[in-house]
Amino acid sequence: MVILGIDTSCDDTGIGIVDGRRVLANVVSSQAAIHAPFGGVVPEQASREHLMVIDTLLEQALEEAQLPLEKLEAVAATYGPGLVGTLLIGLSYGKALAWARNLPFFAVHHLEGHIAASVAAGEVFPPFLCLIASGGHTSLFEVKGWWDYRELGRTRDDAAGEAFDKVARLLGLDYPGGPALSVLAEGGDDAAHPLPIPLRKQSGFDFSFSGLKTAVALLLRQQPDIRPADVAASFERVVAESLVTVTVRAAAATGLTDLVVGGGVAANRVLRRRFQLSGLRVHFPPAELTTDNGAMIALAAGLWGGRSAPDHLGIDASPYLPLATIKGAGAS
């Protein structure tokens, strides 16, 4: 099935087209430069930008896929979680397009998209563990089957990507700070500062990064002449160690040895190296599918398989939507 996927859950406008597990097009318009002066996403501005570019992105995606609009067989869009105003842009656009062309419409959970992005990387099938680490989410799932998930743990405060951005701001780096911090860390000594490992003594599978961010702030206040690259490298090492340690513990508890890592933080090179030494069979989506995008939403809709077409046109945007187990014909 040729499916158009739309994601406007935050500040990136993403439209992708897939045919089965094959990505035909994946077009993303970033708003990073627009929000940079504010040090974070301005929701109202983000919604306006989605409205301004979404028509053009659809044309670009069709051109990249070398398909006319008439060849689409279904439409999918993110309905949560995310910013309610931005969610409504993509969801309404997708519903209108599907209704006008009498096509099936799939309302997709944003995290299902990150999980489904793994199928574009090769032959990945449940059961497996999935760690989603991004600017808005850090969660660990046991994926028993497509549409059958069990959340094992989540962050108790900041998401991993959010912590990267906040520490980058403390170091005087521009927004979005995560990639810039990683570049800075390449020239630093990751053992220079023994920052605390979050939740070191826990036996569960939760994450926490707020205290680590505070530790960096105190370090910078106490040592104003400290070498920024060493701080960045030490921080990056601790985040990676935390994510890997908790995930390996979950693998031992569940008996699962396959791991999918999704979300923007999955592109971090230190994290990738640490996971590759973890003893798990680790699957990373292609780099262009780690951050928010429309292709992953289309891939998630495609996993519906032989089920009857859903009745999702009545589903509303849900900004705080949990990832529920086994999605039926309506909203979970």
C-alpha positions as CSV (number, residue, x, y, z in Angstrom):
1,M,0.0,0.0,0.0
2,V,1.3,3.5,-1.0
3,I,0.8,5.6,2.1
4,L,1.3,9.3,2.7
5,G,2.4,10.2,6.3
6,I,2.3,13.6,8.0
7,D,3.9,14.6,11.2
8,T,3.5,18.1,12.8
9,S,3.8,17.1,16.4
10,C,6.2,19.9,17.3
11,D,8.4,22.2,15.2
12,D,9.3,20.0,12.2
13,T,6.9,19.7,9.3
14,G,7.3,16.2,7.9
15,I,5.7,14.5,4.9
16,G,6.7,11.1,3.7
17,I,5.5,8.5,1.3
18,V,6.1,4.7,1.7
19,D,5.3,1.6,-0.3
20,G,5.3,-1.2,2.2
21,R,8.6,-1.0,4.0
22,R,10.2,1.1,1.2
23,V,10.5,4.8,1.8
24,L,9.8,6.6,-1.5
25,A,10.0,10.2,-0.1
26,N,10.8,11.9,3.2
27,V,10.6,15.7,3.2
28,V,11.1,17.7,6.4
29,S,11.0,21.4,6.9
30,S,12.9,22.4,10.1
31,Q,11.9,25.5,12.1
32,A,15.1,25.5,14.2
33,A,16.3,28.9,12.9
34,I,12.9,30.4,13.6
35,H,12.8,29.4,17.2
36,A,16.5,29.8,17.9
37,P,16.2,33.4,19.2
38,F,13.8,32.2,21.9
39,G,15.9,29.2,23.0
40,G,13.0,26.8,22.5
41,V,9.8,26.2,20.5
42,V,7.1,28.9,20.4
43,P,3.9,26.9,19.9
44,E,1.9,29.5,18.1
45,Q,4.7,30.4,15.7
46,A,5.3,26.7,15.1
47,S,1.6,26.2,14.1
48,R,1.7,29.1,11.7
49,E,4.9,27.8,10.0
50,H,3.3,24.4,9.5
51,L,0.4,26.1,7.8
52,M,2.7,28.0,5.5
53,V,4.8,25.1,4.2
54,I,2.6,22.0,4.3
55,D,1.2,22.4,0.8
56,T,4.7,22.9,-0.7
57,L,6.0,19.9,1.2
58,L,3.3,17.7,-0.2
59,E,4.2,18.7,-3.7
60,Q,7.9,18.1,-3.0
61,A,7.2,14.6,-1.5
62,L,5.1,13.6,-4.5
63,E,7.9,14.8,-6.8
64,E,10.6,13.0,-4.8
65,A,8.5,9.8,-4.9
66,Q,7.8,10.4,-8.7
67,L,4.1,9.7,-8.0
68,P,0.9,11.6,-8.9
69,L,-1.5,12.3,-6.1
70,E,-3.9,9.8,-7.7
71,K,-1.5,6.9,-6.8
72,L,-1.8,7.4,-3.0
73,E,-3.8,4.6,-1.4
74,A,-4.0,5.8,2.2
75,V,-3.2,8.8,4.3
76,A,-1.8,8.8,7.9
77,A,-1.1,11.6,10.4
78,T,0.1,12.0,13.9
79,Y,-2.7,12.7,16.5
80,G,-0.6,12.7,19.6
81,P,1.4,13.3,21.7
82,G,2.7,16.8,20.9
83,L,1.7,20.4,20.9
84,V,-2.1,20.6,20.4
85,G,-2.0,23.5,17.9
86,T,0.7,21.9,15.7
87,L,-0.9,18.5,15.9
88,L,-4.2,19.9,14.6
89,I,-2.5,21.3,11.5
90,G,-1.2,17.9,10.2
91,L,-4.2,15.9,11.5
92,S,-6.8,18.2,9.9
93,Y,-4.8,18.4,6.6
94,G,-4.5,14.6,6.5
95,K,-8.2,14.0,7.2
96,A,-9.2,16.5,4.6
97,L,-7.0,14.9,2.0
98,A,-8.2,11.4,2.8
99,W,-11.9,12.5,2.8
100,A,-11.6,14.4,-0.5
101,R,-10.0,11.5,-2.3
102,N,-12.0,8.8,-0.5
103,L,-8.9,7.1,1.0
104,P,-8.4,5.2,4.3
105,F,-7.1,7.5,7.0
106,F,-4.9,6.3,9.9
107,A,-4.4,8.3,13.1
108,V,-1.0,7.3,14.3
109,H,0.6,7.7,17.8
110,H,3.9,9.7,17.4
111,L,5.9,7.1,19.3
112,E,4.5,4.3,17.1
113,G,6.1,6.2,14.3
114,H,9.5,6.1,16.0
115,I,9.1,2.3,16.7
116,A,8.0,1.7,13.1
117,A,11.0,3.6,11.7
118,S,13.0,0.5,12.5
119,V,11.4,-1.5,9.7
120,A,13.1,0.7,7.1
121,A,16.5,-0.4,8.4
122,G,16.1,-4.0,7.6
123,E,14.4,-7.2,8.8
124,V,13.3,-6.2,12.3
125,F,10.3,-8.1,13.8
126,P,8.8,-8.3,17.2
127,P,9.5,-9.2,20.0
128,F,12.2,-6.6,20.8
129,L,13.0,-3.8,23.1
130,C,12.6,-0.2,21.9
131,L,14.3,2.8,23.5
132,I,12.9,6.1,22.2
133,A,15.2,9.0,23.2
134,S,14.4,12.4,21.8
135,G,13.8,16.0,22.8
136,G,10.3,15.3,24.1
137,H,10.4,11.6,25.1
138,T,12.6,9.1,26.8
139,S,10.8,5.8,27.1
140,L,11.6,2.1,27.1
141,F,9.1,-0.4,25.6
142,E,8.8,-4.1,25.2
143,V,7.3,-4.5,21.7
144,K,5.5,-7.9,21.8
145,G,4.0,-7.4,18.4
146,W,3.0,-4.5,16.1
147,W,0.4,-2.5,18.0
148,D,1.2,-4.5,21.2
149,Y,3.4,-2.6,23.6
150,R,4.3,-2.6,27.2
151,E,6.1,0.5,28.7
152,L,8.9,-0.7,31.0
153,G,10.2,2.7,32.0
154,R,10.3,6.4,31.2
155,T,12.0,9.6,32.3
156,R,10.8,11.0,35.6
157,D,11.7,14.6,34.5
158,D,13.6,15.8,31.5
159,A,13.9,13.8,28.3
160,A,17.4,13.0,27.2
161,G,17.3,15.3,24.2
162,E,15.8,18.1,26.3
163,A,18.7,17.7,28.8
164,F,21.2,18.0,25.9
165,D,19.6,21.2,24.8
166,K,19.5,22.7,28.3
167,V,23.2,21.8,29.1
168,A,24.1,23.2,25.7
169,R,22.5,26.5,26.7
170,L,24.5,26.5,29.9
171,L,27.6,26.1,27.8
172,G,26.6,29.0,25.6
173,L,25.8,27.0,22.5
174,D,23.0,27.9,20.0
175,Y,19.6,26.2,19.9
176,P,19.1,23.4,19.1
177,G,22.0,22.6,21.3
178,G,22.2,18.8,21.2
179,P,24.1,18.4,18.0
180,A,26.4,21.3,18.8
181,L,27.2,19.8,22.3
182,S,28.2,16.5,20.7
183,V,30.5,18.3,18.3
184,L,32.1,20.2,21.2
185,A,32.4,17.0,23.2
186,E,34.6,15.4,20.5
187,G,37.5,17.6,21.6
188,G,37.0,17.0,25.3
189,D,38.0,14.5,28.0
190,D,34.9,12.5,29.0
191,A,36.6,11.4,32.3
192,A,37.5,15.0,33.3
193,H,34.5,15.4,35.6
194,P,32.8,12.6,37.6
195,L,29.2,13.7,37.1
196,P,26.6,11.7,39.0
197,I,25.0,8.7,37.2
198,P,21.2,9.2,37.5
199,L,19.2,6.6,39.4
200,R,22.4,4.5,39.8
201,K,20.9,2.3,42.6
202,Q,17.5,1.7,41.1
203,S,16.4,-1.8,40.2
204,G,13.7,-0.6,37.7
205,F,13.8,0.9,34.2
206,D,13.2,4.6,34.7
207,F,15.4,7.5,33.6
208,S,16.2,10.9,35.1
209,F,18.3,13.8,33.7
210,S,17.2,16.8,35.6
211,G,19.7,16.2,38.5
212,L,22.5,15.7,36.0
213,K,21.6,19.1,34.4
214,T,21.7,20.7,37.8
215,A,25.1,19.1,38.5
216,V,26.5,20.6,35.3
217,A,25.1,24.0,36.3
218,L,26.7,23.8,39.7
219,L,30.0,22.7,38.2
220,L,30.0,25.7,35.8
221,R,29.2,28.1,38.6
222,Q,32.0,26.8,40.9
223,Q,34.6,26.6,38.1
224,P,33.9,29.5,35.7
225,D,37.2,28.9,33.9
226,I,36.4,25.2,33.3
227,R,37.1,23.8,29.8
228,P,33.7,23.5,28.1
229,A,34.7,20.6,25.8
230,D,35.5,18.5,28.9
231,V,32.1,19.3,30.5
232,A,30.3,18.4,27.3
233,A,32.2,15.1,26.9
234,S,31.6,14.2,30.5
235,F,27.9,15.0,30.3
236,E,27.5,13.1,27.1
237,R,29.2,10.0,28.5
238,V,26.9,10.0,31.6
239,V,23.8,10.3,29.5
240,A,24.9,7.4,27.3
241,E,25.9,5.3,30.2
242,S,22.5,5.9,31.9
243,L,20.5,4.9,28.8
244,V,22.6,1.8,28.1
245,T,22.7,0.6,31.7
246,V,18.9,0.7,32.1
247,T,18.3,-0.8,28.7
248,V,20.7,-3.7,29.3
249,R,19.0,-4.3,32.7
250,A,15.6,-4.5,31.0
251,A,17.0,-6.9,28.4
252,A,18.1,-9.2,31.2
253,A,14.7,-9.0,32.9
254,T,12.7,-9.7,29.7
255,G,15.1,-12.1,28.0
256,L,15.0,-10.1,24.8
257,T,18.3,-9.6,22.9
258,D,17.1,-7.4,20.0
259,L,16.9,-3.6,20.6
260,V,15.6,-0.8,18.4
261,V,16.8,2.7,19.3
262,G,14.8,5.6,17.9
263,G,14.4,9.3,18.4
264,G,16.8,12.1,17.7
265,V,19.3,11.1,20.4
266,A,19.7,7.8,18.5
267,A,21.9,9.7,16.1
268,N,24.4,10.4,18.9
269,R,27.7,8.7,18.1
270,V,28.7,8.0,21.7
271,L,25.4,6.4,22.4
272,R,25.7,4.2,19.3
273,R,29.2,3.1,20.2
274,R,28.1,2.2,23.8
275,F,25.2,0.2,22.6
276,Q,27.3,-1.7,20.0
277,L,29.4,-2.9,22.9
278,S,26.4,-3.8,25.1
279,G,26.1,-7.4,23.9
280,L,22.6,-6.7,22.4
281,R,21.6,-6.9,18.7
282,V,21.0,-3.2,18.2
283,H,19.1,-1.8,15.3
284,F,19.2,1.9,14.5
285,P,16.8,3.5,11.9
286,P,18.4,5.4,9.0
287,A,19.7,8.7,10.3
288,E,17.0,10.6,8.4
289,L,14.3,8.6,10.3
290,T,15.6,9.2,13.8
291,T,14.2,12.8,14.1
292,D,10.5,13.6,13.6
293,N,9.3,12.9,10.1
294,G,6.3,11.9,8.0
295,A,7.8,8.7,6.6
296,M,7.8,7.0,10.0
297,I,4.1,7.8,10.4
298,A,3.4,6.2,7.1
299,L,5.5,3.2,8.0
300,A,3.5,2.8,11.2
301,A,0.2,2.9,9.3
302,G,1.5,0.3,6.9
303,L,2.0,-2.1,9.8
304,W,-1.8,-2.3,10.1
305,G,-1.3,-5.2,7.6
306,G,-4.3,-7.1,6.6
307,R,-6.6,-5.6,9.1
308,S,-9.8,-3.9,7.9
309,A,-9.5,-0.1,7.1
310,P,-9.8,1.9,10.3
311,D,-12.4,4.5,11.0
312,H,-10.1,7.2,12.3
313,L,-11.6,10.4,10.7
314,G,-13.3,11.2,14.0
315,I,-10.2,11.1,16.1
316,D,-9.1,14.4,17.7
317,A,-5.6,15.6,18.5
318,S,-4.4,14.4,21.9
319,P,-1.4,16.3,23.3
320,Y,-0.8,14.0,26.3
321,L,-1.6,10.7,24.6
322,P,0.0,7.6,26.2
323,L,1.1,4.7,24.0
324,A,-1.6,2.1,24.7
325,T,-1.4,-1.7,24.1
326,I,-3.1,-3.1,21.0
327,K,-4.7,-0.3,19.0
328,G,-8.2,-1.1,17.8
329,A,-10.4,0.5,15.2
330,G,-10.8,3.7,17.2
331,A,-8.6,5.8,19.4
332,S,-6.6,4.1,22.1
